[in-house]
Amino acid sequence: MIHYSVMPLELVFEDPANQPKYQETKVNGVHMLIEWTGPSKARIVRLLSPNPQDYLNPKFQPGNQIPLKWGD
């Protein structure tokens, strides 16, 4: 079987267990996409909020670590 892709082979054949766990959630009323980095820690990947004031808040800057419970 031949597989044509523009993606590097490392990504195509990557083990699914090693892929990051992303989840959409709301923190203090702000809708965002997070990546779980531990059982009670997450990293903000992207804000999904329609409120421009949320993007100006340094607390919600992408890359920041936030404490959460699994499944929040």
Beta strands, then each sheet from edge to edge (+ up, - down):
strand 1: 22-27
strand 2: 30-36
strand 3: 41-47
strand 4: 65-67
sheet 1: 1+ 2- 3+ 4-
end
